[in-house]
Amino acid sequence: MSDKSALEFDINESLAMQFGTPFVSFQLPDSEEINQGLAELILAEEKSDDEGRGIRSNVGGWQSRGNLITRSEPEIRTLKQWMETMVFNLLGALVRKDGTERTFTLLIDSWANVCRHGNYNIVHTHPNAMWSIVYYVTDGEPDKSIPYSGLLELLDPRESANYIQVPNTILDARFFIENRPGRMVLFPSWVKHMVHPLVGSGVRISIACNVNVVEEIKTSRPQDYEAGYSTAELRKSS
């Protein structure tokens, strides 16, 4: 009789991470020149429009009015292309591969955030949007001796995920993003997040976007036509 108590199996074949939350963080190479131009135009707008969007989630600091991404400056046009590329690539990774051609048009609202010493953002979400993007222009020269200075924190949407502490695992309920110039971050807009108070000697500049996706579907499968799906050629947002 074999020893049935000796269990042998490959955990990688049996393990599934369910209820995952898509998150993208990418460091854009050679972004210094673009960042310099973005910083100059954002600080100029702050100087000319002191009120901006007013108080939202920010405590202190300044937010520009919306539709920043529609401006015609070359730095803004380049940033828009970067953002569109990131979203389209994410959608390509998430959409089921079922032989259907899909058209995605992106609707983007955007604004700039300017934070100085002591400024922060309270816990919030971005209602009426699918995806949120943060792009870091400058880091505010944070004091490295102060934990969490100026960091973006995403809160685990699973309410009881940290009820029992499991040390040294990937199941941590707190997730921090370093505000590094040239870094672009994308996450679902319903995820609660905050920015910790900046302790630093510089100006922290970021650009935030809310993205909605309008989808049309083209398929050659008769059953889908009967179901009433619309048809359109695959295209990118202009």
N, C-alpha and C positions, 0 to 999 in steps of 0.2 A: 504494500500500500504506500502510495506517495505521501509525502508530508504536505498536507493542504494548508498548514499554518504558515508555510514559507511563501509569502506573496511577492511576486515579481511582476512589475509592470512599468511602462514608460510614462512618467507623469506628464510629459509634453504631449502625449497622444490623448490624454484623458482630461487635461486641464482646459477650462474655457473661462475667459473673463467676460461675464455678462454685464449688461447695463453700463457699458463703457460710455464715456463722455469725450467726444473728439476735441482735441486740443493741438494746435500747431504753434511752434516757436521756431523762427528762422532768422539767422544772422545774415543780413544782406552784405555782400562784399563790396568794397570800394564805394561806400555811401557817404564818405566824408564831405565831398563837394556838394552833394544834394542836401545834406543835413545843414551845412553852413547857409545855403540859400534859403532853406525852410525856416531856420532860426531867425534870419534877418527879416523875412517878410512877416512872420508871426509876431515878433517883438514890435515891429512897426505898426501892425494892426492893433496890438494891445495899447500902444501909446495913443493911437488916434481914436480908439473906441473903448473908453475906460469901462463902460458897463458890460459890453459883450453879451453873453447869454444870461448873465446874472448868476444867482446862486442855484445850483442844481445839487449834485452830490458833493460838490467841493466845499471845503471849509478853508476859506482863504484862497488865494490864487485867483486865476482868471481863465475864463473859457470864451473862445471866440463864438461868433454866431455860426449857424449851420451853413451847409453847402460849401464848405471850404474846398472840397474836392472838385468843384465846378470851376474854380479859378483857372486862368489861362497861363500862369507862370510855368516855365518849363519844369521846375522842380515839382510843382503840383501835378503836372501831367505825367511825369515819370513815376511819382508815388502812386497815382491812380492805376497805372499799368501794373505796378508791383502788386497792389492789392487785388486787382482783378485776377491776375495770374495765380495768386495764392488761393483765392476762393474757387476758381474754376478747377484747379488741381485737387482741392479738397473734395469738391462735388464729384469729380471723376473717380476718386478713391472710395467714396461712400455709396454712390448709386449702384444698385444691383445690375450685374452684367446679364441682361436678359434679351439682348439683341435689339433693343429699342433705342432709336436715336432721339435724343432729348435736346431741346433748346433751352438754355438758361440765360435770362437777361437779369442783370444786377441793378438794383436800386440802392444807391449809396447816399447816406447822409453823414456828414463829417464835421468835426470841429477841432480846434486846437486847445490844449491845456497848458497853462503856464503856472508852475509852482515854485515857490521860494521857501526859505527856511521856515519850518513850522506848519506849512500847508499840507493838507491831506484830503482824501475822499472817503466818506463814510460808506458802509456796506450798501450796495445797491445792485439792481439789475437794469437791463435796457429793454423796457416793454415795447411791444409792437415791432420787434426785429427778430430775424433768424440768427444772424451771426454778428459778432462784435470783433473789431480789429483795434489793436493798439500798436502804433509805430513810435519808437523812441528817437527823438531828434537830439536831445542832450540829456545828461544824467543828473545834473544839479550838483555835481561834485560831492556826493554824500560822504559823511564821516563814517569810515569803515569800522570804527570802534563802537558804533551804535547799531545794535541789531535791528534789522528790518527797515533801516532808514530809506524812505522813498520807494519801498518795494511794493509791487502789485501782488496781492494775495487773492487766489481763487479759493472759494469755500466749497468743500465737498457737498454735493447736493443730496447725498444719502444721509438722512437725519441721524441715524444711529451708528454710522460707520466707525466712529471713534469711541463707542461705548466701552469697548474692551480694548486696552492698549496692547498691540502686538508689536514689540520692539524690532527694529532692524528689518522691516519688510517694506514692500512698495505700497502697502495699504495705508498710507498716511492720509489723514483727513485735512491736512494743510499743504498748500502748494504755492510757492513763492516764485516770482519772476524778477530777475535783476533788470533794472532799467538801463540797459546798455545801448548806446547810440547805434542805430542801424538795425536793431532787433524789431521784428514784426511778430505779433502774437495774435492768434485767432481762436475764438472759443464761442460756444452757443450763448446767445444773448440772455438766456434765462439763468445762467450760472451767477450766483451771488459773488461779488468781488469788492475789493476795497484797495485803497492806496495808503500805506502807512505814512505817518508824518515824516517830511523830509528834514533831516538834520544835515545841513550842508551849506557851503559857501557860494554855490552857483545857482543857476536857473535850470529847472527841470522842465523840458518841453516835450510834449507828446502830442500825437494826433490820433483821435479816436474816430471810429466809423461804426455806424449801424448798417447792416446789409440785409436787404430782403431779396429773395430769389423768385423770379417769375418763370415758371416752367411750362413749356409746350412739348408735346410728344408726337413723334412721327414713327409709325410702325407699318410693316407690311403684313402683319398678322391679321387675317379677316376677323377673328373674334374680338380684337381690340377696336377695329373700326365699328363693329356692331355695338360695342360698349360706349361709343361716342367720344373717343379720344380725339383731340384736335391734332392737326398735322402742320408741321413747319420744318424748314431746313435748319440744320444745326448752325448756330451762329454765336458770336461773342457779343457782349455788351459794348456799345460804342462809347 
